[in-house]
């Protein structure tokens, strides 16, 4: 539990620092990945944010060794509250009333998932069939890249309403969901006994290669999306997609059984359905700000 809360704080801090650094940089795009990397690596503030995210990744490894996947995701998503507070304080971002209600509903949904857990009966699985993991992950990666490319094409059209970043958040969330399953797989190979054999077994598994792919593509895609959208919206959407993906497909892939008790099963299913419904209903475009009115000259104010 302590490691999960620490991961929340590190992830929220990392995203906010990266967003603040990106605000001072020229526009970045996935079509120029090397330029993007050169710009962000030249920003000390961005490097500080990325180090915070890396520390959160280390804490997440510890969480997956001690908690069931669904329980871990419920705790991770509670960090959205801290993220929204930091975004308002450090970035000056304001959420709309509809978005605040949506975030509250998401937290309620994931609280239902947490309440469906039972420490006495829930098990922490250590392995999953590699073929099943690839069957789940490869189509998800393809879908995430396709969604992101579609969002990019729509954003380039002139005279469109400014996007809130929901599409970007869903796309990156799918990549991070695959990354989360890979982290779970890597954590199962971490052992102090027979470390050489454990390392060779890890290299024969798909997990390090999934991490490399999602790390490279996720870095470029998330930075471009984060620069264009509010962190207080895109990160919650991304986190929700990641958590639902990991909780549902990760639980099935790693064979962590669903609750036998009807009430706990209903809480888990209803919580998942509520989170998906809220995600689908979130606004796709920001309301454009009214254009400034030209100043009225003194002559126009003089009565006839």
C-alpha positions, 0 to 999 in steps of 0.5 A: 500500500505504501509503495502504491501511494508513493508511486501515485505521488511520483507519477503525478509530480512527474506528469506536472513537471513534464507538462510545465517544461513542455509549455516552454518548448517549441511545438513538438510532433510525433512526425519529428521524434528525434527533434522532440527528444532533442528538445525535451532532453535539453530541458532540466525541468523535463528531465526532473519530471522523467526521473520522477516517473522512473522512480514511480515505475520502480515503486510500481514493480514492488506493488505488483509483487504484493497486490492483485492487479485489480487492487493495484489499479484501484489505488493507482487511480486514486492519485488522480486527485493529487494530479488535479490539485497539482495541475491547478496549483502549478499549471493554472489549469481549471477543470469544468464542472462536467469534468469534475463530475466525471472525475468524481464518477471515475473515482467512485467507479474504481472505489467499487472495484477496490471494495470488490477485493478480498485479501483472504481469497484474492491471489497474486499470480506470478505468470501468464502464458506468453501466447495469451499475453501477445494475443491481448497486447499486440492488437491493443498496441495497433489500436492505440497507434491507429487512434493516435494517428486518427486524432492527429489527422483530425487536429490538423484540419482547420476550423475545428474546435480545439480538442480536449485530448480525450482521444490522445488519452485513450490512445496513450492509455492503451500503450501504457496498459500494455506497458503495465502488463509487461511490468507485471510480467517483469516483476514476476521474474525478479528474484534474489535466488538464481538471478542468472537463470531468472534473467535468461527466462526474462529475456525469453519472455515477451515482457522486456520487448513490450516495455521497449516498444511502449517506452519508445512510442509512449514517450514520443506520443505522450509528450506531443499529446501532453503539450497540446492538452490539459494535464488535468484531463488527458492524464486522468483519461489515460490513467483510467484506460490504463487501469481498466485495461490492466484490471480486466485483461491483466486479471484474465491473462494472469489467471487472477480469479474473479470474485465468487461472492455475488456482491463483490462480483457485482461491485467489480463489474458495475465499477468497470462499466461505470468508468467506461461509460463516463470515459465515453461521455466526456467532452471531446472538444474544449469550448472556444474562448470568445474573441476579444472585442475591439476597443470602442473609440471615444468618437463612437461613445459621443452621443449625436 
